[in-house]
Amino acid sequence: MDSITLDILDMAEAVRLARTGEARAIRQRCGVNASAVGAACGVSASAITRWESGDRRPTGMPAIAWVRLLRELDKADRRSR
């Protein structure tokens, strides 16, 4: 797959993770606060909180960075169990 297709798929995944509450569950299970996630994705902690609560939809490159970070956190958590 080309990079544009991967970005689009990651955007859809970001929306799904936010909508289902899975994003917050991953972050909390891994013991990472919203400030750290926001800093890694180039947004504020309040943006992360709004995405996780469904007040806003994650969009753009920050959303792609967010879903990729969540994916890595989830993988690391699964390996540590």
Residue frames as qw, qx, qy, qz and C-alpha x, y, z in Angstrom:
[[0.000, 0.888, 0.461, 0.000, 0.00, 0.00, 0.00],
 [0.371, 0.525, -0.052, 0.764, 1.17, 3.52, -0.65],
 [0.252, -0.097, -0.520, 0.810, 1.66, 6.04, 2.13],
 [0.344, -0.138, -0.069, -0.926, -1.49, 8.03, 1.31],
 [0.707, -0.241, -0.562, -0.356, -3.62, 4.91, 1.64],
 [0.570, -0.171, -0.658, 0.462, -1.95, 4.06, 4.96],
 [0.021, 0.037, -0.284, 0.958, -2.59, 7.61, 6.22],
 [0.538, -0.201, -0.277, -0.770, -6.27, 7.36, 5.28],
 [0.732, -0.232, -0.639, -0.045, -6.59, 4.00, 7.02],
 [0.414, -0.098, -0.560, 0.711, -4.88, 5.42, 10.10],
 [0.223, -0.152, 0.060, -0.961, -7.28, 8.40, 10.11],
 [0.695, -0.258, -0.438, -0.509, -10.24, 6.02, 10.05],
 [0.685, -0.172, -0.641, 0.302, -8.66, 4.01, 12.87],
 [0.157, 0.079, -0.387, 0.905, -8.13, 7.18, 14.93],
 [0.484, -0.225, -0.108, -0.839, -11.82, 8.02, 14.65],
 [0.782, -0.212, -0.549, -0.204, -12.79, 4.46, 15.60],
 [0.553, -0.059, -0.612, 0.563, -10.46, 4.37, 18.61],
 [0.071, -0.123, 0.259, -0.955, -11.83, 7.70, 19.83],
 [0.595, -0.208, -0.280, -0.724, -15.48, 6.77, 19.24],
 [0.800, -0.197, -0.559, -0.089, -15.26, 3.42, 21.03],
 [0.540, -0.791, 0.206, -0.203, -13.24, 4.66, 24.01],
 [0.960, 0.009, -0.042, 0.278, -10.45, 2.25, 23.18],
 [0.436, 0.644, -0.217, 0.590, -7.93, 5.09, 22.78],
 [0.358, -0.711, 0.302, -0.524, -8.39, 6.26, 26.35],
 [0.942, -0.300, 0.109, -0.107, -8.30, 2.67, 27.62],
 [0.845, 0.304, -0.144, 0.416, -4.97, 2.01, 25.88],
 [0.187, 0.695, -0.272, 0.639, -3.45, 5.25, 27.16],
 [0.563, -0.623, 0.267, -0.472, -4.59, 4.70, 30.73],
 [0.992, -0.126, 0.005, 0.016, -3.64, 1.01, 30.76],
 [0.751, 0.356, -0.167, 0.530, -0.12, 2.01, 29.71],
 [0.512, -0.656, -0.252, 0.494, 0.07, 4.69, 32.40],
 [0.364, 0.138, 0.228, 0.893, 0.65, 7.56, 29.98],
 [0.079, 0.641, 0.437, -0.625, -0.99, 10.92, 30.64],
 [0.472, 0.782, 0.401, 0.062, -2.75, 13.04, 28.03],
 [0.046, -0.934, 0.233, 0.269, 0.00, 15.68, 28.22],
 [0.430, -0.418, 0.713, 0.364, 2.68, 13.22, 27.14],
 [0.540, 0.396, 0.711, 0.216, 0.54, 11.85, 24.33],
 [0.269, 0.930, 0.226, -0.106, -0.35, 15.35, 23.16],
 [0.186, -0.816, 0.418, 0.353, 3.28, 16.43, 23.18],
 [0.494, -0.155, 0.779, 0.355, 4.27, 13.40, 21.13],
 [0.416, 0.541, 0.695, 0.226, 1.51, 14.14, 18.60],
 [0.227, 0.150, 0.186, 0.944, 1.93, 17.92, 18.41],
 [0.342, -0.620, -0.396, -0.585, -1.32, 18.84, 20.15],
 [0.249, -0.478, 0.465, -0.703, -2.36, 19.88, 23.64],
 [0.023, 0.052, 0.946, -0.319, -3.47, 17.55, 26.40],
 [0.445, 0.359, 0.413, -0.709, -6.93, 19.09, 26.10],
 [0.551, 0.384, -0.472, -0.571, -7.07, 18.09, 22.43],
 [0.276, 0.122, -0.953, 0.014, -6.34, 14.49, 23.42],
 [0.179, 0.215, 0.758, -0.589, -9.01, 14.67, 26.11],
 [0.522, 0.406, 0.054, -0.748, -11.55, 16.11, 23.65],
 [0.490, 0.293, -0.724, -0.387, -10.76, 13.36, 21.13],
 [0.170, 0.018, -0.960, 0.223, -11.09, 10.67, 23.78],
 [0.243, 0.313, 0.637, -0.661, -14.38, 12.06, 25.09],
 [0.321, 0.496, 0.753, 0.290, -15.89, 12.41, 21.63],
 [0.039, 0.818, 0.227, -0.526, -16.16, 16.19, 21.81],
 [0.281, 0.763, -0.380, -0.441, -13.90, 16.51, 18.74],
 [0.958, 0.264, 0.099, 0.054, -12.84, 14.22, 15.93],
 [0.527, -0.525, 0.428, 0.513, -9.13, 13.60, 15.53],
 [0.660, 0.736, 0.147, 0.005, -7.95, 14.93, 12.17],
 [0.313, 0.885, -0.338, 0.066, -4.83, 15.59, 10.15],
 [0.578, 0.433, -0.623, 0.300, -1.27, 14.58, 10.85],
 [0.249, -0.413, 0.633, -0.606, -1.71, 14.80, 14.65],
 [0.861, -0.043, 0.202, -0.465, -4.46, 12.17, 14.43],
 [0.855, 0.362, -0.369, 0.023, -2.23, 9.92, 12.35],
 [0.242, 0.494, -0.670, 0.499, 0.61, 10.36, 14.86],
 [0.546, -0.312, 0.442, -0.639, -1.86, 9.65, 17.68],
 [0.951, 0.056, 0.012, -0.303, -3.14, 6.37, 16.27],
 [0.729, 0.427, -0.489, 0.218, 0.39, 5.20, 15.48],
 [0.027, -0.479, 0.638, -0.602, 1.50, 6.03, 19.02],
 [0.740, -0.191, 0.322, -0.558, -1.51, 4.22, 20.48],
 [0.928, 0.243, -0.255, -0.125, -0.74, 1.21, 18.32],
 [0.499, 0.452, -0.614, 0.412, 2.83, 1.09, 19.64],
 [0.325, -0.396, 0.548, -0.661, 1.70, 1.55, 23.24],
 [0.887, -0.041, 0.106, -0.449, -0.80, -1.28, 22.83],
 [0.832, 0.340, -0.431, 0.084, 1.84, -3.58, 21.31],
 [0.215, 0.469, -0.653, 0.554, 4.29, -2.84, 24.12],
 [0.566, -0.291, 0.423, -0.645, 1.59, -3.47, 26.72],
 [0.949, 0.086, -0.084, -0.291, 0.63, -6.80, 25.14],
 [0.680, 0.411, -0.547, 0.262, 4.26, -7.92, 25.02],
 [0.013, -0.462, 0.619, -0.635, 4.76, -7.08, 28.70],
 [0.772, -0.248, 0.176, -0.559, 1.88, -9.30, 29.85]]
